[in-house]
Amino acid sequence: MNTVPKSGVPYGAQAPKVRRRRMNVSLLLGGATIIFWLIVALVGPMVAPHAPGQVVDLDVFSPASSTLPLGSDYLGRDVLSRMLIASRFTVSIALLATLLAATVGVFCGLLAASSGWVDAIFSKLFDTLSAVPSLMFGLVVIGSLGASIPVLVGTLATVYSPGAFRTSRALARNIAVLDFVTVARARGETLPYIVLREILPNLVGPLAADFGLRFVFVTLLLSGLSFLGLGVQPPNADLGALVRENIAGLGFGAAAVLVPTFAIASLTIGMNMVIDAVSGGRRAGGRR
C-alpha cells in the first residue's frame, strides 16, 4: 500500500506542517485582534466624536446614520463614542488587574517553592481565597466599598491571584529539583540568585500563557460585574455596562447591545487564539 502522496511528502510529515500552519494563522488572527483593541483603548477616547454622557439625539435607539455610525443608545447618546471610551476602561482595568494578580501570585509562588514554612502559610491563604466563588466575592467587596476603579482592580486581582500562585508554585517546584539548580546550590548561591537567575527564566513561557488566560477570566468577570451594575459608573461605562444599560432596547437598537457584546467576545477569543498558538508551538518545539 502506497503511504506517500503525490506530493512526495509522507503523510506523517505533513501533519506537523499543517499543525504549524494552523498555529501561525491562529497567532496572526489572535494577535491582530488584541493589537486592534489595544489601539482602540489607547486612542479611542481621543478620537471619540462626543463626550460619554452627551445627549446628541432627541430620539432613542436611532439606527445608524452618517452622523451616528452606530446609532444612539437608550438616552440618545452616541454609541460609537461610548464604545471607544468603554473599550479603554475594559482593557485597562482588566490589564492592570491581571498584572497585579500575576505579580502577587508569581512572587508568592516562587517563595513558596523555595521554603517549606512559607509554602504552608501561602497555600492556606490562597486556598481560603479560592474557596469563595469569584462572583460572590466581587459582589460582596464592591457592594461594600463602592464601584470605584481602584476597588475593581483590587477585587479582580484578589480573585485571580490564587490561580497564578498555584501555577507558578507547581512550575517552580518542578524546576527546583533539576540538576542545574542543584549545582547552583552546591556552588553556594543565595536563594534570591537561584530564584531569579535559575528558576524564573525557565518559567517565562508557561507564565506568559497563564497571564493570557488570567486576562480572559478577568475580562469576563469584569463584564459580569458591570452587567450587574457594579462596574464603571455613569456617565462612563465599560463594555459590560453598555450591554446592561441597552438590553431593554435589543429589538429597537440592536447595535447598542450587539457591538459591545462582539467587542468582549472578540477580545477574549483573540487572546485564547494567541494562547493556543503559543502553547501549541511550545509543545511542538519540545517534541523535536
C-alpha positions in Angstrom: 0.0 0.0 0.0 1.4 3.4 -1.0 2.0 5.6 2.0 3.4 8.5 0.1 1.0 11.0 -1.6 1.5 12.6 -5.0 3.4 15.5 -3.4 6.2 13.1 -2.4 6.0 14.0 1.3 4.9 11.2 3.6 1.6 11.6 5.4 3.3 11.6 8.8 5.5 14.5 7.8 2.5 16.5 6.6 0.7 16.6 10.0 3.3 18.8 11.8 3.3 21.2 8.8 -0.5 21.5 8.9 -0.4 22.0 12.7 2.2 24.7 12.4 0.3 26.5 9.7 -2.8 26.5 11.8 -0.9 27.8 14.8 0.6 30.6 12.7 -2.9 31.6 11.4 -4.3 31.4 14.9 -1.4 33.5 16.2 -1.8 36.1 13.4 -5.6 36.5 13.8 -5.5 36.5 17.6 -2.5 38.9 17.7 -4.2 41.3 15.2 -7.4 41.3 17.3 -5.6 42.1 20.5 -3.5 44.8 18.9 -6.6 46.3 17.4 -8.3 46.6 20.9 -5.2 47.9 22.5 -5.0 50.7 19.9 -8.7 51.4 20.4 -8.1 51.6 24.2 -5.2 54.0 23.7 -6.6 56.4 21.1 -10.3 55.7 21.3 -11.2 58.4 23.8 -9.1 61.0 21.9 -11.0 60.4 18.6 -14.5 59.9 20.1 -16.8 62.4 18.4 -18.8 63.2 21.6 -18.4 63.1 25.4 -19.5 59.8 27.0 -22.6 61.4 28.7 -23.5 63.9 25.9 -27.1 63.5 24.5 -26.8 64.0 20.8 -30.1 62.7 19.5 -33.6 63.6 20.5 -34.7 60.1 19.7 -33.5 56.9 21.4 -32.1 53.8 19.8 -31.8 55.6 16.4 -30.5 53.5 13.5 -27.0 54.0 12.1 -26.6 57.2 10.1 -23.8 59.4 8.7 -23.6 61.4 12.0 -24.2 58.4 14.3 -22.4 55.4 12.6 -23.6 53.0 15.3 -26.8 54.8 16.2 -27.9 56.1 19.6 -28.5 54.4 22.9 -31.4 54.4 25.4 -30.7 58.1 26.3 -29.9 59.3 22.8 -26.1 59.2 23.3 -23.7 58.3 20.5 -23.0 54.5 20.7 -19.7 54.9 18.8 -18.3 57.4 21.3 -19.3 55.3 24.3 -17.8 52.2 22.7 -14.5 53.9 22.1 -14.4 55.2 25.7 -15.7 51.9 27.3 -13.0 49.9 25.5 -10.3 51.8 27.4 -12.0 51.1 30.7 -12.4 47.4 30.0 -8.9 46.8 28.6 -7.1 49.0 31.1 -8.9 47.6 34.2 -8.5 44.0 33.0 -4.8 44.5 32.2 -4.0 46.2 35.5 -5.9 43.6 37.5 -4.2 40.8 35.6 -0.7 42.3 36.1 -1.3 42.7 39.8 -2.7 39.2 40.2 0.2 37.7 38.2 2.8 39.7 40.1 1.5 38.8 43.5 0.8 35.2 42.6 4.1 34.5 40.9 6.1 36.2 43.7 4.4 34.2 46.4 4.6 31.0 44.3 8.3 31.3 43.9 8.8 32.0 47.6 6.6 29.0 48.5 8.5 26.7 46.2 11.8 27.7 47.9 10.7 27.4 51.5 8.6 24.9 53.4 7.1 27.1 56.1 6.4 29.9 53.6 4.7 27.3 51.4 2.4 26.2 54.2 1.4 29.8 55.0 0.8 30.9 51.5 -1.0 27.7 50.5 -3.5 28.0 53.3 -4.1 31.7 52.5 -4.7 31.3 48.8 -6.7 28.1 49.3 -9.0 30.2 51.5 -9.4 32.9 48.9 -10.1 30.4 46.1 -12.8 28.7 48.2 -15.0 31.8 47.8 -16.9 31.9 44.4 -15.4 34.7 42.4 -18.7 36.4 41.5 -19.9 36.3 45.1 -16.6 37.7 46.3 -16.8 40.6 43.8 -20.4 41.3 44.8 -19.6 41.5 48.5 -16.4 43.6 48.2 -17.6 46.0 45.6 -21.0 46.3 47.2 -19.4 47.2 50.5 -16.6 49.5 49.3 -18.2 51.0 46.2 -17.6 50.5 42.5 -14.5 52.7 42.0 -11.8 51.8 39.6 -9.2 51.0 42.4 -11.7 48.8 44.1 -12.5 47.0 40.8 -8.8 46.4 40.1 -8.0 45.2 43.6 -11.0 42.9 43.7 -10.3 41.3 40.4 -6.6 40.9 41.2 -7.5 39.2 44.5 -9.9 36.8 42.9 -7.4 35.5 40.3 -4.1 35.7 42.3 -4.6 32.2 43.8 -4.6 30.6 40.3 -1.4 32.4 39.4 0.1 31.3 42.8 -0.7 27.6 42.2 0.6 27.7 38.6 3.9 29.4 39.5 4.4 27.3 42.6 3.9 24.0 40.7 6.2 25.0 37.9 8.9 26.3 40.2 8.8 23.1 42.4 9.4 21.0 39.2 12.3 23.1 38.1 13.8 23.4 41.6 14.8 19.7 41.6 16.6 19.8 38.3 20.4 19.4 38.1 21.3 22.9 37.2 19.5 24.2 40.3 21.3 21.6 42.5 24.6 22.7 41.0 23.8 26.3 41.8 23.0 25.3 45.4 26.3 23.4 45.6 28.2 26.5 44.4 26.8 28.3 47.4 24.5 30.7 45.5 22.0 32.6 47.6 18.3 31.9 47.5 17.4 35.1 45.6 20.0 34.3 43.0 18.6 30.8 42.5 15.0 32.0 42.3 15.7 35.0 39.9 18.5 33.6 37.8 18.0 29.9 37.7 14.2 29.2 38.2 12.3 32.3 37.0 13.8 32.5 33.4 12.6 28.9 32.8 9.1 29.9 33.7 8.6 32.8 31.3 6.9 30.9 28.6 4.3 29.0 30.8 3.7 32.1 32.9 3.1 34.2 29.8 0.4 31.7 28.6 -1.1 31.7 32.1 -1.1 35.5 32.1 -3.2 35.5 28.9 -5.6 33.0 30.4 -6.0 35.2 33.5 -6.7 38.2 31.3 -9.6 36.4 29.7 -11.0 35.4 33.1 -10.6 38.9 34.5 -12.3 40.4 31.4 -15.3 38.1 31.7 -15.7 38.7 35.4 -15.4 42.4 35.0 -18.1 42.3 32.3 -20.3 40.2 34.5 -20.0 42.6 37.4 -20.7 45.5 35.1 -23.8 43.8 33.8 -25.0 43.6 37.4 -24.3 47.4 37.8 -21.1 47.1 39.8 -18.6 48.1 37.1 -17.6 51.5 35.9 -20.2 54.0 37.0 -22.1 56.6 34.8 -21.5 58.7 32.9 -18.6 56.5 32.0 -19.0 52.8 31.3 -17.1 49.7 30.3 -18.3 47.2 27.7 -20.3 45.1 30.1 -22.2 48.2 31.3 -23.0 49.1 27.7 -24.8 45.8 27.3 -26.7 46.1 30.6 -28.0 49.7 30.0 -29.2 49.0 26.5 -30.5 45.4 26.9 -34.1 46.6 27.0 -33.8 48.1 23.5 -32.4 45.0 21.8 -35.4 44.9 19.5 -35.1 48.6 18.6 -31.4 49.4 18.6 -29.6 46.1 18.4 -26.2 47.8 17.6 -26.1 49.3 21.1 -26.2 45.8 22.6 -24.5 43.7 19.9 -21.5 45.9 19.3 -20.1 45.8 22.9 -21.0 42.1 23.1 -19.0 41.4 20.0 -16.1 43.5 21.4 -16.0 41.4 24.6 -16.2 38.2 22.6 -13.5 39.2 20.1 -11.1 40.3 22.8 -11.4 37.1 24.8 -11.4 34.9 21.7 -8.3 36.7 20.3 -6.4 36.1 23.5 -7.4 32.5 23.5 -6.2 32.1 19.9 -2.8 33.5 20.9 -2.6 31.3 24.0 -3.4 28.2 21.9 -0.8 29.1 19.3 1.9 29.8 21.8 1.2 26.7 23.9 1.0 24.5 20.8 4.2 25.9 19.4 6.0 25.3 22.7 4.7 21.7 22.8 5.8 21.1 19.2 9.2 22.6 19.9 9.6 20.3 22.9 8.9 17.2 20.7 11.5 17.9 18.1 
